[in-house]
Amino acid sequence: MQTRPESDEVSTATANNSPLLAPDEVAKALRVHLSWVYAHQQEIPGFVRLGRYVRFRRVAIDEFLHAKTSCQ
């Protein structure tokens, strides 16, 4: 019998399988300049470095935007 994973395990699995966004896609989603994304890449949630490439997890960006817009 298989047990259901805990909610933390589900969110981690979902985040790990989340599509990766390129910096220009993140800039469009956040409505900022591409240079801002590169300057703040370590502060943006979901930051992943793949060799010389920078990517961001879509789920983390979506959650970040939701948190920022729900606070207002």
PDB file of N, H, CA, C and O in Angstrom:
ATOM      1  N   MET A   1       0.845  -1.187   0.000  1.00  0.00           N
ATOM      2  CA  MET A   1       0.000   0.000   0.000  1.00  0.00           C
ATOM      3  C   MET A   1       0.889   1.248   0.000  1.00  0.00           C
ATOM      4  O   MET A   1       1.819   1.375   0.797  1.00  0.00           O
ATOM      5  N   GLN A   2       0.578   2.136  -0.896  1.00  0.00           N
ATOM      6  H   GLN A   2      -0.178   2.032  -1.543  1.00  0.00           H
ATOM      7  CA  GLN A   2       1.379   3.350  -1.031  1.00  0.00           C
ATOM      8  C   GLN A   2       0.748   4.462  -0.202  1.00  0.00           C
ATOM      9  O   GLN A   2      -0.466   4.663  -0.240  1.00  0.00           O
ATOM     10  N   THR A   3       1.583   5.185   0.550  1.00  0.00           N
ATOM     11  H   THR A   3       2.569   5.022   0.580  1.00  0.00           H
ATOM     12  CA  THR A   3       1.065   6.287   1.362  1.00  0.00           C
ATOM     13  C   THR A   3       1.188   7.582   0.589  1.00  0.00           C
ATOM     14  O   THR A   3       2.010   7.715  -0.318  1.00  0.00           O
ATOM     15  N   ARG A   4       0.363   8.521   0.962  1.00  0.00           N
ATOM     16  H   ARG A   4      -0.305   8.414   1.699  1.00  0.00           H
ATOM     17  CA  ARG A   4       0.415   9.838   0.321  1.00  0.00           C
ATOM     18  C   ARG A   4       1.570  10.629   0.891  1.00  0.00           C
ATOM     19  O   ARG A   4       1.822  10.567   2.094  1.00  0.00           O
ATOM     20  N   PRO A   5       2.277  11.370   0.061  1.00  0.00           N
ATOM     21  CA  PRO A   5       3.386  12.182   0.568  1.00  0.00           C
ATOM     22  C   PRO A   5       2.870  13.348   1.390  1.00  0.00           C
ATOM     23  O   PRO A   5       1.752  13.827   1.197  1.00  0.00           O
ATOM     24  N   GLU A   6       3.705  13.786   2.304  1.00  0.00           N
ATOM     25  H   GLU A   6       4.613  13.397   2.461  1.00  0.00           H
ATOM     26  CA  GLU A   6       3.369  14.964   3.095  1.00  0.00           C
ATOM     27  C   GLU A   6       3.289  16.182   2.179  1.00  0.00           C
ATOM     28  O   GLU A   6       3.847  16.164   1.081  1.00  0.00           O
ATOM     29  N   SER A   7       2.606  17.238   2.612  1.00  0.00           N
ATOM     30  H   SER A   7       2.153  17.253   3.504  1.00  0.00           H
ATOM     31  CA  SER A   7       2.428  18.428   1.767  1.00  0.00           C
ATOM     32  C   SER A   7       3.761  19.072   1.408  1.00  0.00           C
ATOM     33  O   SER A   7       3.912  19.576   0.295  1.00  0.00           O
ATOM     34  N   ASP A   8       4.738  19.070   2.326  1.00  0.00           N
ATOM     35  H   ASP A   8       4.616  18.660   3.230  1.00  0.00           H
ATOM     36  CA  ASP A   8       6.053  19.640   2.024  1.00  0.00           C
ATOM     37  C   ASP A   8       6.730  18.862   0.912  1.00  0.00           C
ATOM     38  O   ASP A   8       7.391  19.441   0.050  1.00  0.00           O
ATOM     39  N   GLU A   9       6.561  17.536   0.933  1.00  0.00           N
ATOM     40  H   GLU A   9       6.024  17.065   1.633  1.00  0.00           H
ATOM     41  CA  GLU A   9       7.156  16.709  -0.104  1.00  0.00           C
ATOM     42  C   GLU A   9       6.522  16.987  -1.455  1.00  0.00           C
ATOM     43  O   GLU A   9       7.206  16.989  -2.479  1.00  0.00           O
ATOM     44  N   VAL A  10       5.217  17.221  -1.461  1.00  0.00           N
ATOM     45  H   VAL A  10       4.661  17.220  -0.630  1.00  0.00           H
ATOM     46  CA  VAL A  10       4.520  17.515  -2.710  1.00  0.00           C
ATOM     47  C   VAL A  10       4.987  18.847  -3.268  1.00  0.00           C
ATOM     48  O   VAL A  10       5.280  18.945  -4.460  1.00  0.00           O
ATOM     49  N   SER A  11       5.062  19.877  -2.432  1.00  0.00           N
ATOM     50  H   SER A  11       4.824  19.798  -1.464  1.00  0.00           H
ATOM     51  CA  SER A  11       5.479  21.193  -2.925  1.00  0.00           C
ATOM     52  C   SER A  11       6.935  21.167  -3.383  1.00  0.00           C
ATOM     53  O   SER A  11       7.289  21.841  -4.351  1.00  0.00           O
ATOM     54  N   THR A  12       7.782  20.398  -2.700  1.00  0.00           N
ATOM     55  H   THR A  12       7.495  19.851  -1.915  1.00  0.00           H
ATOM     56  CA  THR A  12       9.172  20.290  -3.126  1.00  0.00           C
ATOM     57  C   THR A  12       9.263  19.570  -4.459  1.00  0.00           C
ATOM     58  O   THR A  12      10.020  19.975  -5.341  1.00  0.00           O
ATOM     59  N   ALA A  13       8.493  18.507  -4.603  1.00  0.00           N
ATOM     60  H   ALA A  13       7.878  18.178  -3.887  1.00  0.00           H
ATOM     61  CA  ALA A  13       8.502  17.766  -5.869  1.00  0.00           C
ATOM     62  C   ALA A  13       7.985  18.641  -6.999  1.00  0.00           C
ATOM     63  O   ALA A  13       8.535  18.622  -8.100  1.00  0.00           O
ATOM     64  N   THR A  14       6.942  19.403  -6.738  1.00  0.00           N
ATOM     65  H   THR A  14       6.495  19.419  -5.843  1.00  0.00           H
ATOM     66  CA  THR A  14       6.395  20.296  -7.748  1.00  0.00           C
ATOM     67  C   THR A  14       7.411  21.366  -8.120  1.00  0.00           C
ATOM     68  O   THR A  14       7.591  21.674  -9.298  1.00  0.00           O
ATOM     69  N   ALA A  15       8.073  21.930  -7.122  1.00  0.00           N
ATOM     70  H   ALA A  15       7.927  21.680  -6.165  1.00  0.00           H
ATOM     71  CA  ALA A  15       9.073  22.966  -7.383  1.00  0.00           C
ATOM     72  C   ALA A  15      10.247  22.400  -8.166  1.00  0.00           C
ATOM     73  O   ALA A  15      10.797  23.072  -9.038  1.00  0.00           O
ATOM     74  N   ASN A  16      10.633  21.165  -7.858  1.00  0.00           N
ATOM     75  H   ASN A  16      10.186  20.619  -7.150  1.00  0.00           H
ATOM     76  CA  ASN A  16      11.758  20.564  -8.567  1.00  0.00           C
ATOM     77  C   ASN A  16      11.413  20.234 -10.015  1.00  0.00           C
ATOM     78  O   ASN A  16      12.309  20.181 -10.858  1.00  0.00           O
ATOM     79  N   ASN A  17      10.144  20.012 -10.321  1.00  0.00           N
ATOM     80  H   ASN A  17       9.416  20.056  -9.637  1.00  0.00           H
ATOM     81  CA  ASN A  17       9.716  19.697 -11.681  1.00  0.00           C
ATOM     82  C   ASN A  17       9.211  20.930 -12.421  1.00  0.00           C
ATOM     83  O   ASN A  17       8.784  20.836 -13.572  1.00  0.00           O
ATOM     84  N   SER A  18       9.258  22.068 -11.772  1.00  0.00           N
ATOM     85  H   SER A  18       9.604  22.145 -10.837  1.00  0.00           H
ATOM     86  CA  SER A  18       8.760  23.302 -12.358  1.00  0.00           C
ATOM     87  C   SER A  18       9.583  23.692 -13.572  1.00  0.00           C
ATOM     88  O   SER A  18      10.808  23.565 -13.565  1.00  0.00           O
ATOM     89  N   PRO A  19       8.913  24.166 -14.613  1.00  0.00           N
ATOM     90  CA  PRO A  19       9.671  24.657 -15.774  1.00  0.00           C
ATOM     91  C   PRO A  19      10.581  25.810 -15.366  1.00  0.00           C
ATOM     92  O   PRO A  19      10.261  26.586 -14.465  1.00  0.00           O
ATOM     93  N   LEU A  20      11.695  25.905 -16.031  1.00  0.00           N
ATOM     94  H   LEU A  20      11.955  25.275 -16.762  1.00  0.00           H
ATOM     95  CA  LEU A  20      12.641  26.976 -15.744  1.00  0.00           C
ATOM     96  C   LEU A  20      12.422  28.136 -16.709  1.00  0.00           C
ATOM     97  O   LEU A  20      12.173  27.940 -17.898  1.00  0.00           O
ATOM     98  N   LEU A  21      12.520  29.335 -16.175  1.00  0.00           N
ATOM     99  H   LEU A  21      12.723  29.495 -15.209  1.00  0.00           H
ATOM    100  CA  LEU A  21      12.358  30.551 -16.972  1.00  0.00           C
ATOM    101  C   LEU A  21      13.722  31.189 -17.208  1.00  0.00           C
ATOM    102  O   LEU A  21      14.586  31.175 -16.331  1.00  0.00           O
ATOM    103  N   ALA A  22      13.900  31.732 -18.370  1.00  0.00           N
ATOM    104  H   ALA A  22      13.198  31.744 -19.082  1.00  0.00           H
ATOM    105  CA  ALA A  22      15.095  32.501 -18.692  1.00  0.00           C
ATOM    106  C   ALA A  22      14.961  33.896 -18.077  1.00  0.00           C
ATOM    107  O   ALA A  22      13.847  34.340 -17.799  1.00  0.00           O
ATOM    108  N   PRO A  23      16.069  34.583 -17.864  1.00  0.00           N
ATOM    109  CA  PRO A  23      16.006  35.919 -17.266  1.00  0.00           C
ATOM    110  C   PRO A  23      15.090  36.897 -18.010  1.00  0.00           C
ATOM    111  O   PRO A  23      14.436  37.721 -17.373  1.00  0.00           O
ATOM    112  N   ASP A  24      15.031  36.822 -19.339  1.00  0.00           N
ATOM    113  H   ASP A  24      15.563  36.152 -19.857  1.00  0.00           H
ATOM    114  CA  ASP A  24      14.148  37.743 -20.061  1.00  0.00           C
ATOM    115  C   ASP A  24      12.680  37.445 -19.774  1.00  0.00           C
ATOM    116  O   ASP A  24      11.858  38.362 -19.758  1.00  0.00           O
ATOM    117  N   GLU A  25      12.339  36.183 -19.547  1.00  0.00           N
ATOM    118  H   GLU A  25      13.007  35.438 -19.559  1.00  0.00           H
ATOM    119  CA  GLU A  25      10.959  35.830 -19.203  1.00  0.00           C
ATOM    120  C   GLU A  25      10.611  36.313 -17.799  1.00  0.00           C
ATOM    121  O   GLU A  25       9.485  36.744 -17.551  1.00  0.00           O
ATOM    122  N   VAL A  26      11.563  36.243 -16.890  1.00  0.00           N
ATOM    123  H   VAL A  26      12.478  35.893 -17.091  1.00  0.00           H
ATOM    124  CA  VAL A  26      11.353  36.737 -15.527  1.00  0.00           C
ATOM    125  C   VAL A  26      11.189  38.254 -15.554  1.00  0.00           C
ATOM    126  O   VAL A  26      10.338  38.800 -14.852  1.00  0.00           O
ATOM    127  N   ALA A  27      11.991  38.930 -16.352  1.00  0.00           N
ATOM    128  H   ALA A  27      12.683  38.487 -16.922  1.00  0.00           H
ATOM    129  CA  ALA A  27      11.882  40.382 -16.471  1.00  0.00           C
ATOM    130  C   ALA A  27      10.486  40.783 -16.953  1.00  0.00           C
ATOM    131  O   ALA A  27       9.901  41.741 -16.447  1.00  0.00           O
ATOM    132  N   LYS A  28       9.961  40.056 -17.922  1.00  0.00           N
ATOM    133  H   LYS A  28      10.436  39.278 -18.334  1.00  0.00           H
ATOM    134  CA  LYS A  28       8.606  40.344 -18.407  1.00  0.00           C
ATOM    135  C   LYS A  28       7.568  40.092 -17.331  1.00  0.00           C
ATOM    136  O   LYS A  28       6.649  40.891 -17.153  1.00  0.00           O
ATOM    137  N   ALA A  29       7.708  38.973 -16.603  1.00  0.00           N
ATOM    138  H   ALA A  29       8.454  38.324 -16.748  1.00  0.00           H
ATOM    139  CA  ALA A  29       6.747  38.629 -15.551  1.00  0.00           C
ATOM    140  C   ALA A  29       6.760  39.654 -14.419  1.00  0.00           C
ATOM    141  O   ALA A  29       5.711  40.001 -13.876  1.00  0.00           O
ATOM    142  N   LEU A  30       7.956  40.139 -14.066  1.00  0.00           N
ATOM    143  H   LEU A  30       8.808  39.858 -14.507  1.00  0.00           H
ATOM    144  CA  LEU A  30       8.083  41.106 -12.975  1.00  0.00           C
ATOM    145  C   LEU A  30       7.946  42.548 -13.449  1.00  0.00           C
ATOM    146  O   LEU A  30       7.867  43.472 -12.640  1.00  0.00           O
ATOM    147  N   ARG A  31       7.919  42.730 -14.759  1.00  0.00           N
ATOM    148  H   ARG A  31       7.983  41.979 -15.416  1.00  0.00           H
ATOM    149  CA  ARG A  31       7.826  44.064 -15.370  1.00  0.00           C
ATOM    150  C   ARG A  31       8.983  44.965 -14.940  1.00  0.00           C
ATOM    151  O   ARG A  31       8.799  46.102 -14.506  1.00  0.00           O
ATOM    152  N   VAL A  32      10.184  44.400 -15.084  1.00  0.00           N
ATOM    153  H   VAL A  32      10.334  43.477 -15.438  1.00  0.00           H
ATOM    154  CA  VAL A  32      11.417  45.142 -14.784  1.00  0.00           C
ATOM    155  C   VAL A  32      12.370  44.960 -15.954  1.00  0.00           C
ATOM    156  O   VAL A  32      12.139  44.130 -16.834  1.00  0.00           O
ATOM    157  N   HIS A  33      13.441  45.740 -15.957  1.00  0.00           N
ATOM    158  H   HIS A  33      13.629  46.414 -15.243  1.00  0.00           H
ATOM    159  CA  HIS A  33      14.456  45.613 -17.000  1.00  0.00           C
ATOM    160  C   HIS A  33      15.255  44.326 -16.799  1.00  0.00           C
ATOM    161  O   HIS A  33      15.418  43.851 -15.675  1.00  0.00           O
ATOM    162  N   LEU A  34      15.734  43.789 -17.872  1.00  0.00           N
ATOM    163  H   LEU A  34      15.601  44.174 -18.785  1.00  0.00           H
ATOM    164  CA  LEU A  34      16.552  42.582 -17.833  1.00  0.00           C
ATOM    165  C   LEU A  34      17.789  42.788 -16.961  1.00  0.00           C
ATOM    166  O   LEU A  34      18.205  41.877 -16.245  1.00  0.00           O
ATOM    167  N   SER A  35      18.369  43.970 -17.021  1.00  0.00           N
ATOM    168  H   SER A  35      18.031  44.709 -17.603  1.00  0.00           H
ATOM    169  CA  SER A  35      19.562  44.251 -16.203  1.00  0.00           C
ATOM    170  C   SER A  35      19.238  44.161 -14.713  1.00  0.00           C
ATOM    171  O   SER A  35      20.095  43.775 -13.919  1.00  0.00           O
ATOM    172  N   TRP A  36      18.014  44.513 -14.328  1.00  0.00           N
ATOM    173  H   TRP A  36      17.318  44.827 -14.974  1.00  0.00           H
ATOM    174  CA  TRP A  36      17.603  44.406 -12.916  1.00  0.00           C
ATOM    175  C   TRP A  36      17.572  42.949 -12.481  1.00  0.00           C
ATOM    176  O   TRP A  36      18.005  42.620 -11.377  1.00  0.00           O
ATOM    177  N   VAL A  37      17.067  42.081 -13.337  1.00  0.00           N
ATOM    178  H   VAL A  37      16.716  42.349 -14.234  1.00  0.00           H
ATOM    179  CA  VAL A  37      17.015  40.653 -13.021  1.00  0.00           C
ATOM    180  C   VAL A  37      18.427  40.123 -12.778  1.00  0.00           C
ATOM    181  O   VAL A  37      18.660  39.411 -11.801  1.00  0.00           O
ATOM    182  N   TYR A  38      19.365  40.463 -13.652  1.00  0.00           N
ATOM    183  H   TYR A  38      19.175  41.041 -14.446  1.00  0.00           H
ATOM    184  CA  TYR A  38      20.742  40.001 -13.472  1.00  0.00           C
ATOM    185  C   TYR A  38      21.368  40.592 -12.206  1.00  0.00           C
ATOM    186  O   TYR A  38      22.109  39.902 -11.506  1.00  0.00           O
ATOM    187  N   ALA A  39      21.081  41.847 -11.911  1.00  0.00           N
ATOM    188  H   ALA A  39      20.479  42.408 -12.479  1.00  0.00           H
ATOM    189  CA  ALA A  39      21.657  42.497 -10.736  1.00  0.00           C
ATOM    190  C   ALA A  39      21.114  41.919  -9.434  1.00  0.00           C
ATOM    191  O   ALA A  39      21.804  41.928  -8.414  1.00  0.00           O
ATOM    192  N   HIS A  40      19.873  41.413  -9.463  1.00  0.00           N
ATOM    193  H   HIS A  40      19.313  41.405 -10.291  1.00  0.00           H
ATOM    194  CA  HIS A  40      19.217  40.906  -8.256  1.00  0.00           C
ATOM    195  C   HIS A  40      18.957  39.405  -8.309  1.00  0.00           C
ATOM    196  O   HIS A  40      18.118  38.900  -7.563  1.00  0.00           O
ATOM    197  N   GLN A  41      19.654  38.691  -9.170  1.00  0.00           N
ATOM    198  H   GLN A  41      20.336  39.101  -9.777  1.00  0.00           H
ATOM    199  CA  GLN A  41      19.368  37.275  -9.374  1.00  0.00           C
ATOM    200  C   GLN A  41      19.453  36.451  -8.095  1.00  0.00           C
ATOM    201  O   GLN A  41      18.675  35.513  -7.926  1.00  0.00           O
ATOM    202  N   GLN A  42      20.361  36.768  -7.202  1.00  0.00           N
ATOM    203  H   GLN A  42      20.994  37.530  -7.339  1.00  0.00           H
ATOM    204  CA  GLN A  42      20.499  36.010  -5.951  1.00  0.00           C
ATOM    205  C   GLN A  42      19.325  36.262  -5.003  1.00  0.00           C
ATOM    206  O   GLN A  42      19.055  35.441  -4.126  1.00  0.00           O
ATOM    207  N   GLU A  43      18.632  37.375  -5.166  1.00  0.00           N
ATOM    208  H   GLU A  43      18.851  38.042  -5.878  1.00  0.00           H
ATOM    209  CA  GLU A  43      17.519  37.742  -4.287  1.00  0.00           C
ATOM    210  C   GLU A  43      16.177  37.246  -4.810  1.00  0.00           C
ATOM    211  O   GLU A  43      15.206  37.182  -4.055  1.00  0.00           O
ATOM    212  N   ILE A  44      16.110  36.900  -6.070  1.00  0.00           N
ATOM    213  H   ILE A  44      16.899  36.953  -6.683  1.00  0.00           H
ATOM    214  CA  ILE A  44      14.860  36.447  -6.679  1.00  0.00           C
ATOM    215  C   ILE A  44      14.675  34.975  -6.350  1.00  0.00           C
ATOM    216  O   ILE A  44      15.585  34.174  -6.562  1.00  0.00           O
ATOM    217  N   PRO A  45      13.494  34.607  -5.830  1.00  0.00           N
ATOM    218  CA  PRO A  45      13.276  33.204  -5.474  1.00  0.00           C
ATOM    219  C   PRO A  45      13.330  32.291  -6.690  1.00  0.00           C
ATOM    220  O   PRO A  45      12.962  32.681  -7.798  1.00  0.00           O
ATOM    221  N   GLY A  46      13.794  31.069  -6.461  1.00  0.00           N
ATOM    222  H   GLY A  46      14.093  30.752  -5.561  1.00  0.00           H
ATOM    223  CA  GLY A  46      13.840  30.090  -7.534  1.00  0.00           C
ATOM    224  C   GLY A  46      15.069  30.191  -8.416  1.00  0.00           C
ATOM    225  O   GLY A  46      15.113  29.585  -9.487  1.00  0.00           O
ATOM    226  N   PHE A  47      16.063  30.945  -7.988  1.00  0.00           N
ATOM    227  H   PHE A  47      16.027  31.438  -7.118  1.00  0.00           H
ATOM    228  CA  PHE A  47      17.295  31.148  -8.748  1.00  0.00           C
ATOM    229  C   PHE A  47      18.056  29.836  -8.891  1.00  0.00           C
ATOM    230  O   PHE A  47      18.285  29.135  -7.905  1.00  0.00           O
ATOM    231  N   VAL A  48      18.449  29.504 -10.120  1.00  0.00           N
ATOM    232  H   VAL A  48      18.263  30.073 -10.921  1.00  0.00           H
ATOM    233  CA  VAL A  48      19.235  28.305 -10.402  1.00  0.00           C
ATOM    234  C   VAL A  48      20.337  28.682 -11.387  1.00  0.00           C
ATOM    235  O   VAL A  48      20.079  29.333 -12.399  1.00  0.00           O
ATOM    236  N   ARG A  49      21.558  28.272 -11.086  1.00  0.00           N
ATOM    237  H   ARG A  49      21.768  27.743 -10.263  1.00  0.00           H
ATOM    238  CA  ARG A  49      22.657  28.495 -12.033  1.00  0.00           C
ATOM    239  C   ARG A  49      22.999  27.160 -12.668  1.00  0.00           C
ATOM    240  O   ARG A  49      23.276  26.180 -11.977  1.00  0.00           O
ATOM    241  N   LEU A  50      22.975  27.135 -13.995  1.00  0.00           N
ATOM    242  H   LEU A  50      22.749  27.931 -14.557  1.00  0.00           H
ATOM    243  CA  LEU A  50      23.330  25.952 -14.776  1.00  0.00           C
ATOM    244  C   LEU A  50      24.576  26.304 -15.586  1.00  0.00           C
ATOM    245  O   LEU A  50      24.486  26.762 -16.725  1.00  0.00           O
ATOM    246  N   GLY A  51      25.724  26.084 -14.981  1.00  0.00           N
ATOM    247  H   GLY A  51      25.797  25.712 -14.055  1.00  0.00           H
ATOM    248  CA  GLY A  51      26.963  26.508 -15.626  1.00  0.00           C
ATOM    249  C   GLY A  51      27.001  28.018 -15.703  1.00  0.00           C
ATOM    250  O   GLY A  51      26.938  28.699 -14.679  1.00  0.00           O
ATOM    251  N   ARG A  52      27.102  28.545 -16.909  1.00  0.00           N
ATOM    252  H   ARG A  52      27.153  27.992 -17.741  1.00  0.00           H
ATOM    253  CA  ARG A  52      27.108  30.003 -17.061  1.00  0.00           C
ATOM    254  C   ARG A  52      25.705  30.577 -17.254  1.00  0.00           C
ATOM    255  O   ARG A  52      25.534  31.793 -17.343  1.00  0.00           O
ATOM    256  N   TYR A  53      24.718  29.712 -17.318  1.00  0.00           N
ATOM    257  H   TYR A  53      24.857  28.724 -17.246  1.00  0.00           H
ATOM    258  CA  TYR A  53      23.337  30.147 -17.543  1.00  0.00           C
ATOM    259  C   TYR A  53      22.603  30.349 -16.226  1.00  0.00           C
ATOM    260  O   TYR A  53      22.856  29.655 -15.241  1.00  0.00           O
ATOM    261  N   VAL A  54      21.693  31.312 -16.228  1.00  0.00           N
ATOM    262  H   VAL A  54      21.488  31.876 -17.028  1.00  0.00           H
ATOM    263  CA  VAL A  54      20.869  31.617 -15.068  1.00  0.00           C
ATOM    264  C   VAL A  54      19.424  31.287 -15.439  1.00  0.00           C
ATOM    265  O   VAL A  54      18.939  31.686 -16.498  1.00  0.00           O
ATOM    266  N   ARG A  55      18.756  30.568 -14.574  1.00  0.00           N
ATOM    267  H   ARG A  55      19.150  30.244 -13.714  1.00  0.00           H
ATOM    268  CA  ARG A  55      17.348  30.233 -14.779  1.00  0.00           C
ATOM    269  C   ARG A  55      16.606  30.414 -13.460  1.00  0.00           C
ATOM    270  O   ARG A  55      17.219  30.491 -12.395  1.00  0.00           O
ATOM    271  N   PHE A  56      15.288  30.480 -13.545  1.00  0.00           N
ATOM    272  H   PHE A  56      14.790  30.418 -14.410  1.00  0.00           H
ATOM    273  CA  PHE A  56      14.448  30.660 -12.366  1.00  0.00           C
ATOM    274  C   PHE A  56      13.281  29.685 -12.444  1.00  0.00           C
ATOM    275  O   PHE A  56      12.715  29.475 -13.517  1.00  0.00           O
ATOM    276  N   ARG A  57      12.922  29.095 -11.318  1.00  0.00           N
ATOM    277  H   ARG A  57      13.382  29.265 -10.447  1.00  0.00           H
ATOM    278  CA  ARG A  57      11.796  28.162 -11.281  1.00  0.00           C
ATOM    279  C   ARG A  57      10.488  28.944 -11.380  1.00  0.00           C
ATOM    280  O   ARG A  57      10.250  29.890 -10.628  1.00  0.00           O
ATOM    281  N   ARG A  58       9.657  28.531 -12.317  1.00  0.00           N
ATOM    282  H   ARG A  58       9.850  27.763 -12.927  1.00  0.00           H
ATOM    283  CA  ARG A  58       8.383  29.217 -12.559  1.00  0.00           C
ATOM    284  C   ARG A  58       7.509  29.238 -11.303  1.00  0.00           C
ATOM    285  O   ARG A  58       6.905  30.263 -10.988  1.00  0.00           O
ATOM    286  N   VAL A  59       7.441  28.123 -10.593  1.00  0.00           N
ATOM    287  H   VAL A  59       7.931  27.291 -10.849  1.00  0.00           H
ATOM    288  CA  VAL A  59       6.611  28.043  -9.388  1.00  0.00           C
ATOM    289  C   VAL A  59       7.044  29.084  -8.366  1.00  0.00           C
ATOM    290  O   VAL A  59       6.196  29.744  -7.764  1.00  0.00           O
ATOM    291  N   ALA A  60       8.344  29.243  -8.158  1.00  0.00           N
ATOM    292  H   ALA A  60       9.033  28.707  -8.646  1.00  0.00           H
ATOM    293  CA  ALA A  60       8.850  30.206  -7.190  1.00  0.00           C
ATOM    294  C   ALA A  60       8.508  31.639  -7.601  1.00  0.00           C
ATOM    295  O   ALA A  60       8.154  32.462  -6.757  1.00  0.00           O
ATOM    296  N   ILE A  61       8.612  31.931  -8.875  1.00  0.00           N
ATOM    297  H   ILE A  61       8.900  31.262  -9.561  1.00  0.00           H
ATOM    298  CA  ILE A  61       8.269  33.273  -9.370  1.00  0.00           C
ATOM    299  C   ILE A  61       6.771  33.527  -9.183  1.00  0.00           C
ATOM    300  O   ILE A  61       6.375  34.602  -8.735  1.00  0.00           O
ATOM    301  N   ASP A  62       5.946  32.545  -9.524  1.00  0.00           N
ATOM    302  H   ASP A  62       6.268  31.671  -9.889  1.00  0.00           H
ATOM    303  CA  ASP A  62       4.496  32.693  -9.359  1.00  0.00           C
ATOM    304  C   ASP A  62       4.122  32.908  -7.897  1.00  0.00           C
ATOM    305  O   ASP A  62       3.293  33.763  -7.588  1.00  0.00           O
ATOM    306  N   GLU A  63       4.733  32.133  -6.989  1.00  0.00           N
ATOM    307  H   GLU A  63       5.407  31.438  -7.240  1.00  0.00           H
ATOM    308  CA  GLU A  63       4.460  32.289  -5.557  1.00  0.00           C
ATOM    309  C   GLU A  63       4.935  33.650  -5.059  1.00  0.00           C
ATOM    310  O   GLU A  63       4.264  34.281  -4.242  1.00  0.00           O
ATOM    311  N   PHE A  64       6.079  34.102  -5.542  1.00  0.00           N
ATOM    312  H   PHE A  64       6.624  33.589  -6.206  1.00  0.00           H
ATOM    313  CA  PHE A  64       6.617  35.405  -5.169  1.00  0.00           C
ATOM    314  C   PHE A  64       5.655  36.518  -5.592  1.00  0.00           C
ATOM    315  O   PHE A  64       5.362  37.420  -4.807  1.00  0.00           O
ATOM    316  N   LEU A  65       5.171  36.452  -6.823  1.00  0.00           N
ATOM    317  H   LEU A  65       5.409  35.720  -7.461  1.00  0.00           H
ATOM    318  CA  LEU A  65       4.226  37.458  -7.310  1.00  0.00           C
ATOM    319  C   LEU A  65       2.928  37.420  -6.538  1.00  0.00           C
ATOM    320  O   LEU A  65       2.369  38.466  -6.209  1.00  0.00           O
ATOM    321  N   HIS A  66       2.440  36.224  -6.245  1.00  0.00           N
ATOM    322  H   HIS A  66       2.894  35.374  -6.512  1.00  0.00           H
ATOM    323  CA  HIS A  66       1.189  36.092  -5.499  1.00  0.00           C
ATOM    324  C   HIS A  66       1.338  36.689  -4.095  1.00  0.00           C
ATOM    325  O   HIS A  66       0.443  37.387  -3.618  1.00  0.00           O
ATOM    326  N   ALA A  67       2.458  36.416  -3.441  1.00  0.00           N
ATOM    327  H   ALA A  67       3.185  35.849  -3.828  1.00  0.00           H
ATOM    328  CA  ALA A  67       2.697  36.947  -2.102  1.00  0.00           C
ATOM    329  C   ALA A  67       2.788  38.461  -2.114  1.00  0.00           C
ATOM    330  O   ALA A  67       2.268  39.126  -1.218  1.00  0.00           O
ATOM    331  N   LYS A  68       3.445  39.006  -3.122  1.00  0.00           N
ATOM    332  H   LYS A  68       3.867  38.466  -3.850  1.00  0.00           H
ATOM    333  CA  LYS A  68       3.595  40.460  -3.209  1.00  0.00           C
ATOM    334  C   LYS A  68       2.267  41.151  -3.521  1.00  0.00           C
ATOM    335  O   LYS A  68       2.001  42.231  -2.993  1.00  0.00           O
ATOM    336  N   THR A  69       1.438  40.555  -4.359  1.00  0.00           N
ATOM    337  H   THR A  69       1.654  39.678  -4.788  1.00  0.00           H
ATOM    338  CA  THR A  69       0.180  41.191  -4.716  1.00  0.00           C
ATOM    339  C   THR A  69      -0.895  40.986  -3.672  1.00  0.00           C
ATOM    340  O   THR A  69      -1.808  41.804  -3.572  1.00  0.00           O
ATOM    341  N   SER A  70      -0.819  39.918  -2.889  1.00  0.00           N
ATOM    342  H   SER A  70      -0.077  39.253  -2.970  1.00  0.00           H
ATOM    343  CA  SER A  70      -1.840  39.681  -1.876  1.00  0.00           C
ATOM    344  C   SER A  70      -1.616  40.518  -0.628  1.00  0.00           C
ATOM    345  O   SER A  70      -2.522  40.642   0.196  1.00  0.00           O
ATOM    346  N   CYS A  71      -0.429  41.096  -0.469  1.00  0.00           N
ATOM    347  H   CYS A  71       0.307  40.995  -1.138  1.00  0.00           H
ATOM    348  CA  CYS A  71      -0.115  41.931   0.696  1.00  0.00           C
ATOM    349  C   CYS A  71      -0.684  43.338   0.553  1.00  0.00           C
ATOM    350  O   CYS A  71      -0.812  44.063   1.540  1.00  0.00           O
ATOM    351  N   GLN A  72      -1.024  43.721  -0.667  1.00  0.00           N
ATOM    352  H   GLN A  72      -0.920  43.133  -1.469  1.00  0.00           H
ATOM    353  CA  GLN A  72      -1.464  45.103  -0.885  1.00  0.00           C
ATOM    354  C   GLN A  72      -2.927  45.282  -0.683  1.00  0.00           C
ATOM    355  O   GLN A  72      -3.439  46.391  -0.832  1.00  0.00           O
TER     356      GLN A  72
END
